[in-house]
Amino acid sequence: MTPRSLFARVTLIIVVGLAIAQLLTFAAIRYERGMALRELMMTGIERDIASSIAMLDHLPAAEREAWLGRLERRNYRFMLGGGVTGPQPASQQSQEFAAAIVTALRPFEVVKVAQSTGDDVRIEVRLTDGSPVVVDARRVGMPVSNWVVWVLLLQLAVLGTCAWFAVRLVTRPLARLAQAADELGPDLKGRMLAEEGPSEVAHAARAFNAMQRRIAGYMAERVEILAAISHDLQTPITRMRLRTEMMDNEKDQLKFRQDLDAMNALVTEGVTYAKTLHGATEPPCRVDADALLESMVADYQDSGQPVHLEGRIGGPVVTRPNALRRILANLVDNALKFASDVRMEVRVGADRLVIAITDNGPGIPHDQLEAVLKPFYRVEGSRNRSTGGTGLGLAIAHQLAIAMGAELSLHNRDGGGLEARVAMPLQRDPAS
């Protein structure tokens, strides 16, 4: 699998580059050794062979056999009598090697030059008394010592380790910046980065901290404006409500009262939605979630609402109870507007808790399932404006779910109706 993090990619590139550099160095060493060997062979071995042939020529024929072992070396040896058979040297190196030996053997007569095995050559020389001598010369390589290979590997390991630490030093500030950005939730209370280190890192930290402060200021200002508007609208709404009570026409009085109630609900829900954008200020605590759900369902049933509970959690959990109650209440209230049967289903996994609000209503078009979570968005048609409402219930539930680390999603059921699913990490109380 290809590494996706910047740290892994840069480290991999550096290590691969160092490995290639080491291989090139090793190849250069081997090439230099080969050139040195070739130069050595072309300047020394032919003189040694010529000296040995001259010595054999001066020895009596009966003593030459005893001297063959003394004159033999690692890269050449001599044989008395016999002949040379086989093809001429084929490679350029073998030809140059054989030509250098033949030149050094003058004035002795060279009868034939043949290739033995590999780049080895076999040369038949005739001494002054006519006796044949076969020279078997071989090109001996100059191998690289094992310690050189281990030194190169150790050097690669050291350079790779240094590269790893260098890349980590460079990418660590980026990791801290990414972590701080992830921690910046709806409550806008992310931690401030330390404005230190290299100039580029310090500048990025200062810019990020300033951005956090600006966003927090904008959000606070927006909530203050909405709160002020809500407070200022309460007075004219109250005056209009009093004047409505003094109207003689009961039909018009009822219509005005409904409009005023809608205006009051819109102002209240607008302020509530703005507050949810600041995240959950409620601290998590230990709560009996089963009792919380049962009490909510009991309240609905006492008021004659068709709400039923299915499933149990089976123990206390750590969550924000008020935020969870508000989320579920908004979802149940939204379902009751369109359905005659609403169920609250509890599904418990190994590390995940899902609470689903299902209904038998008309559902929502698939392409609008995400859009209805936006503020003031209403679905035309089956779930239309005739049911009233401000269009903020689902938006408030969505923002509260984000603030408490949960996920709210809507799904159309196969048998008809809608399922609003709240999924959250299951944090059980350690004491239980």
C-alpha positions as MATLAB code, in Angstrom:
seq = 'MTPRSLFARVTLIIVVGLAIAQLLTFAAIRYERGMALRELMMTGIERDIASSIAMLDHLPAAEREAWLGRLERRNYRFMLGGGVTGPQPASQQSQEFAAAIVTALRPFEVVKVAQSTGDDVRIEVRLTDGSPVVVDARRVGMPVSNWVVWVLLLQLAVLGTCAWFAVRLVTRPLARLAQAADELGPDLKGRMLAEEGPSEVAHAARAFNAMQRRIAGYMAERVEILAAISHDLQTPITRMRLRTEMMDNEKDQLKFRQDLDAMNALVTEGVTYAKTLHGATEPPCRVDADALLESMVADYQDSGQPVHLEGRIGGPVVTRPNALRRILANLVDNALKFASDVRMEVRVGADRLVIAITDNGPGIPHDQLEAVLKPFYRVEGSRNRSTGGTGLGLAIAHQLAIAMGAELSLHNRDGGGLEARVAMPLQRDPAS';
ca = [
       0.000    0.000    0.000;
       1.348    3.396   -0.930;
       2.033    5.594    2.127;
      -0.280    8.582    2.222;
       1.224   10.759    4.975;
       3.740   13.440    4.055;
       6.174   12.090    6.640;
       6.086    8.566    5.195;
       6.397    9.765    1.601;
       9.360   12.084    2.212;
      11.138    9.466    4.332;
      10.571    6.809    1.672;
      11.880    9.096   -1.074;
      15.027    9.943    0.912;
      15.733    6.308    1.844;
      15.233    5.157   -1.751;
      17.517    7.949   -2.968;
      20.197    6.959   -0.452;
      19.878    3.305   -1.481;
      20.330    4.210   -5.141;
      23.334    6.369   -4.252;
      24.865    3.469   -2.314;
      24.306    1.073   -5.208;
      25.948    3.530   -7.590;
      28.886    3.862   -5.180;
      29.220    0.093   -4.963;
      29.079   -0.205   -8.761;
      31.715    2.511   -9.102;
      33.987    0.660   -6.666;
      33.613   -2.580   -8.608;
      34.271   -0.791  -11.893;
      37.368    0.886  -10.483;
      38.608   -2.459   -9.188;
      38.079   -4.015  -12.612;
      39.968   -1.218  -14.349;
      42.796   -1.510  -11.836;
      42.973   -5.261  -12.372;
      42.978   -4.841  -16.118;
      45.775   -2.306  -15.916;
      47.711   -4.580  -13.593;
      47.311   -7.561  -15.864;
      48.336   -5.594  -18.930;
      51.495   -4.300  -17.283;
      52.715   -7.151  -15.070;
      51.472  -10.628  -15.840;
      52.877  -10.729  -19.360;
      56.385   -9.921  -18.072;
      56.141  -12.666  -15.444;
      55.043  -15.197  -18.054;
      57.859  -14.145  -20.401;
      60.444  -14.437  -17.598;
      59.181  -17.898  -16.683;
      59.365  -19.066  -20.322;
      62.908  -17.716  -20.579;
      63.880  -19.592  -17.424;
      62.412  -22.845  -18.758;
      64.317  -22.306  -22.006;
      67.627  -22.066  -20.136;
      66.970  -25.149  -18.028;
      67.964  -28.612  -19.216;
      65.024  -30.537  -20.638;
      65.190  -33.106  -17.825;
      64.813  -30.432  -15.098;
      61.945  -28.439  -16.602;
      59.198  -30.693  -15.196;
      60.394  -30.090  -11.626;
      60.274  -26.316  -12.098;
      56.683  -26.138  -13.369;
      55.205  -26.132   -9.849;
      57.646  -23.444   -8.706;
      56.792  -21.162  -11.612;
      53.016  -21.620  -11.322;
      51.033  -18.669   -9.991;
      47.411  -17.942   -9.191;
      46.700  -16.549  -12.656;
      48.927  -18.647  -14.892;
      50.573  -22.064  -15.128;
      52.698  -24.036  -17.612;
      52.449  -27.473  -19.204;
      55.163  -29.277  -21.182;
      54.290  -30.867  -24.504;
      50.825  -31.215  -25.921;
      49.119  -28.720  -28.142;
      46.433  -26.003  -28.110;
      43.040  -26.511  -29.714;
      39.963  -24.406  -29.756;
      38.689  -21.110  -31.215;
      40.398  -17.778  -31.118;
      39.565  -15.422  -28.208;
      36.170  -13.819  -28.911;
      35.818  -10.985  -26.437;
      37.780   -7.785  -26.709;
      39.225   -8.183  -23.229;
      40.452  -11.708  -24.034;
      41.990  -10.525  -27.281;
      43.802   -7.646  -25.568;
      44.946   -9.992  -22.785;
      46.305  -12.538  -25.266;
      47.962   -9.878  -27.434;
      49.852   -8.456  -24.448;
      51.219  -11.901  -23.535;
      52.190  -12.715  -27.127;
      54.046   -9.411  -27.421;
      55.939  -10.064  -24.184;
      56.948  -13.597  -25.280;
      59.037  -12.382  -28.204;
      61.417  -13.673  -29.548;
      59.908  -17.063  -28.680;
      57.658  -18.513  -31.338;
      53.958  -18.500  -30.525;
      52.333  -21.407  -32.313;
      48.669  -20.800  -31.524;
      46.421  -18.794  -29.259;
      43.038  -20.225  -28.241;
      40.293  -19.407  -25.773;
      40.020  -21.835  -22.874;
      37.044  -21.119  -20.607;
      35.458  -17.774  -20.036;
      38.047  -15.077  -20.626;
      41.000  -17.462  -20.020;
      43.470  -17.979  -22.867;
      45.792  -20.844  -23.755;
      48.985  -20.134  -25.706;
      51.362  -22.671  -27.236;
      54.987  -21.476  -27.217;
      57.974  -23.216  -28.821;
      61.297  -22.999  -26.982;
      64.622  -22.582  -28.782;
      65.224  -26.340  -28.729;
      61.835  -26.942  -30.339;
      60.088  -28.191  -27.171;
      56.447  -27.040  -26.891;
      55.181  -25.317  -23.731;
      51.543  -24.465  -23.122;
      50.780  -21.304  -21.117;
      47.367  -21.385  -19.433;
      46.661  -17.768  -18.357;
      43.508  -16.691  -16.614;
      42.085  -13.313  -15.702;
      41.649  -13.291  -11.924;
      39.088  -10.868  -10.577;
      39.758   -8.418   -7.831;
      36.768   -8.989   -5.481;
      35.482   -6.361   -3.100;
      36.065   -7.293    0.508;
      33.060   -8.218    2.603;
      33.752   -5.438    5.086;
      33.275   -2.873    2.305;
      29.734   -4.120    1.697;
      28.949   -4.018    5.420;
      30.344   -0.501    5.686;
      28.122    0.618    2.816;
      25.077   -0.980    4.458;
      25.938    0.637    7.785;
      26.341    3.972    6.044;
      22.927    3.535    4.409;
      21.373    2.714    7.798;
      22.942    5.768    9.447;
      21.898    8.091    6.638;
      18.380    6.609    6.621;
      18.045    7.131   10.388;
      19.270   10.716   10.120;
      16.839   11.318    7.249;
      14.005    9.860    9.328;
      14.716   12.217   12.227;
      15.147   15.181    9.867;
      11.827   14.546    8.117;
      10.098   14.008   11.451;
      11.493   17.313   12.697;
      10.134   19.065    9.616;
       6.697   17.418    9.570;
       6.001   17.478   13.325;
       4.774   21.127   13.261;
       2.409   20.212   10.418;
       1.055   17.321   12.490;
       0.485   19.639   15.460;
      -1.284   22.134   13.197;
      -3.540   19.394   11.760;
      -4.346   18.099   15.265;
      -5.235   21.597   16.468;
      -7.497   22.075   13.435;
      -9.257   18.754   14.180;
      -9.768   19.766   17.802;
     -11.385   23.044   16.766;
     -14.996   21.959   17.180;
     -18.242   23.888   17.098;
     -17.503   25.310   20.560;
     -14.445   27.100   19.065;
     -12.368   26.251   22.116;
      -9.418   24.647   20.386;
      -6.008   24.842   22.018;
      -3.639   27.591   20.999;
      -0.465   26.531   19.220;
       2.922   27.461   20.615;
       4.265   30.307   18.466;
       7.840   29.069   18.430;
      10.283   27.182   16.265;
      11.503   28.087   12.774;
      10.172   31.317   11.304;
       7.792   29.547    8.908;
       6.351   27.338   11.664;
       5.967   30.249   14.086;
       4.253   32.322   11.400;
       1.797   29.503   10.621;
       1.033   29.066   14.348;
       0.388   32.785   14.784;
      -1.902   32.824   11.741;
      -3.833   29.779   13.012;
      -4.275   31.253   16.507;
      -5.457   34.558   15.030;
      -7.908   32.679   12.816;
      -9.347   30.872   15.859;
      -9.826   34.161   17.696;
     -11.482   35.824   14.697;
     -13.904   32.937   14.124;
     -14.818   32.825   17.821;
     -15.425   36.587   17.742;
     -17.649   36.360   14.665;
     -19.731   33.552   16.165;
     -20.149   35.341   19.492;
     -21.185   38.506   17.686;
     -23.783   36.602   15.663;
     -25.329   35.054   18.771;
     -25.423   38.455   20.456;
     -27.180   39.972   17.453;
     -29.772   37.185   17.375;
     -30.305   37.473   21.118;
     -30.787   41.215   20.806;
     -33.258   40.780   17.942;
     -35.173   38.182   19.962;
     -35.315   40.469   22.982;
     -36.431   43.469   20.916;
     -39.126   41.450   19.119;
     -40.657   40.223   22.364;
     -42.110   43.654   23.144;
     -43.994   44.231   19.842;
     -45.141   40.600   19.824;
     -46.544   41.043   23.325;
     -48.313   44.297   22.328;
     -49.788   42.631   19.259;
     -50.930   39.679   21.381;
     -52.736   42.074   23.774;
     -54.391   43.904   20.901;
     -55.435   40.588   19.418;
     -57.239   39.705   22.634;
     -59.289   42.888   22.269;
     -60.524   42.032   18.774;
     -64.238   41.300   18.340;
     -63.916   38.997   15.347;
     -62.997   35.617   16.814;
     -61.994   34.203   13.434;
     -59.481   36.989   12.806;
     -58.364   36.787   16.419;
     -57.500   33.103   16.012;
     -55.525   33.751   12.821;
     -53.559   36.598   14.401;
     -52.841   34.461   17.469;
     -51.482   31.653   15.282;
     -49.245   34.064   13.382;
     -47.911   35.520   16.631;
     -47.215   32.052   18.003;
     -45.333   31.199   14.810;
     -43.307   34.427   15.072;
     -42.480   33.749   18.709;
     -41.429   30.143   17.929;
     -39.271   31.312   15.032;
     -37.434   33.845   17.191;
     -36.909   31.345   19.989;
     -35.724   28.559   17.682;
     -33.426   30.970   15.838;
     -31.635   31.907   19.035;
     -31.449   28.240   20.064;
     -29.913   27.297   16.721;
     -27.325   30.081   17.009;
     -26.354   28.828   20.453;
     -25.892   25.285   19.156;
     -23.279   26.577   16.722;
     -21.079   27.228   19.755;
     -21.098   23.553   20.563;
     -22.057   21.765   23.756;
     -21.163   23.641   26.907;
     -22.744   20.830   28.932;
     -20.077   18.532   30.401;
     -20.407   14.767   29.863;
     -21.668   12.867   32.880;
     -22.831    9.433   33.943;
     -26.484    8.890   33.100;
     -28.945    6.027   33.040;
     -29.791    6.241   29.337;
     -32.547    3.640   29.548;
     -34.355    5.680   32.214;
     -33.899    8.827   30.126;
     -35.461    7.237   27.046;
     -38.267    5.617   29.033;
     -39.182    8.933   30.665;
     -39.280   10.680   27.284;
     -41.529    8.015   25.765;
     -43.746    8.049   28.854;
     -44.194   11.828   28.556;
     -45.298   11.463   24.941;
     -47.657    8.615   25.764;
     -49.190   10.576   28.659;
     -50.048   13.334   26.201;
     -51.651   10.824   23.845;
     -48.823   10.691   21.297;
     -48.179    7.319   19.524;
     -44.506    6.898   20.548;
     -43.056    3.484   21.497;
     -39.636    2.357   22.764;
     -37.859   -0.770   21.507;
     -34.582   -2.102   22.873;
     -32.398   -1.304   25.885;
     -28.839   -0.161   26.452;
     -28.440   -2.257   29.572;
     -26.321    0.045   31.723;
     -25.228    3.598   32.454;
     -23.317    5.533   29.788;
     -21.287    8.734   29.739;
     -22.930   11.397   27.577;
     -24.507   14.868   27.633;
     -28.071   14.086   28.765;
     -29.676   17.471   28.036;
     -28.224   17.602   24.518;
     -29.279   14.007   23.862;
     -32.804   14.704   25.142;
     -33.081   17.788   22.910;
     -31.893   15.880   19.837;
     -34.337   13.005   20.344;
     -37.200   15.347   21.219;
     -36.701   17.338   18.019;
     -36.614   14.148   15.965;
     -39.710   12.703   17.627;
     -41.603   16.007   17.275;
     -40.690   16.158   13.594;
     -41.859   12.556   13.066;
     -45.165   13.161   14.879;
     -46.033   15.902   12.395;
     -46.194   13.408    9.530;
     -46.821    9.951   11.015;
     -49.333    8.092   13.155;
     -46.826    5.612   14.575;
     -43.380    6.670   15.867;
     -40.882    4.258   17.399;
     -37.621    4.866   19.248;
     -35.318    1.907   18.538;
     -32.117    1.304   20.537;
     -29.290   -0.646   18.871;
     -26.158   -1.389   20.887;
     -22.881   -2.467   19.272;
     -19.467   -3.286   20.677;
     -18.353    0.346   20.804;
     -21.224    2.193   19.169;
     -24.729    3.202   20.259;
     -27.442    3.917   17.700;
     -30.826    5.416   18.579;
     -33.197    5.448   15.603;
     -36.491    7.358   15.389;
     -38.698    5.598   12.824;
     -42.114    6.591   11.540;
     -44.687    5.448    8.984;
     -44.977    8.820    7.288;
     -44.451    9.736    3.628;
     -40.654    9.981    3.862;
     -38.361   12.483    2.149;
     -37.069   12.462   -1.453;
     -33.655   10.850   -1.588;
     -31.950   13.926   -3.058;
     -33.164   16.086   -0.138;
     -32.180   13.895    2.816;
     -29.117   16.029    3.541;
     -30.680   19.352    2.593;
     -33.389   19.090    5.283;
     -30.658   19.225    7.941;
     -29.912   22.804    6.905;
     -31.641   25.663    8.722;
     -34.978   26.949    7.370;
     -35.140   24.245    4.692;
     -38.548   22.659    4.167;
     -39.590   19.887    1.819;
     -42.350   20.758   -0.603;
     -45.019   18.147   -1.288;
     -45.606   15.309    1.126;
     -43.871   16.993    4.082;
     -45.044   20.498    3.263;
     -45.525   23.771    5.035;
     -49.050   22.926    6.114;
     -47.704   21.259    9.227;
     -46.203   24.510   10.463;
     -42.865   24.704   12.199;
     -39.838   26.927   11.799;
     -37.632   24.637    9.716;
     -34.997   24.621   12.465;
     -35.822   21.454   14.419;
     -33.648   19.101   12.369;
     -30.929   21.734   11.997;
     -30.717   22.169   15.780;
     -30.604   18.394   16.281;
     -27.874   18.121   13.653;
     -25.704   20.802   15.262;
     -26.159   19.342   18.738;
     -25.188   15.898   17.430;
     -21.993   17.307   15.948;
     -21.197   19.123   19.178;
     -21.498   15.957   21.278;
     -19.497   13.803   18.846;
     -22.480   11.972   17.356;
     -23.718   11.600   13.788;
     -27.259   12.322   12.658;
     -28.400   10.836    9.353;
     -31.767   10.383    7.648;
     -32.808    7.271    5.702;
     -35.997    6.334    3.884;
     -37.361    2.986    5.071;
     -38.040    0.165    2.638;
     -41.600   -0.260    3.860;
     -42.285    3.483    3.814;
     -41.579    6.218    6.293;
     -38.384    7.850    7.544;
     -35.647    6.747    9.922;
     -33.619    9.408   11.754;
     -30.510    7.657   13.042;
     -28.310    9.083   15.839;
     -25.030    7.153   16.076;
     -22.518    7.916   18.809;
     -19.512    6.231   20.449;
     -20.582    4.003   23.299;
     -18.858    5.258   26.430;
     -19.941    3.136   29.353;
     -19.400    4.251   32.890;
     -16.133    2.636   34.181;
     -17.762    2.065   37.577;
     -20.380   -0.200   35.997;
];
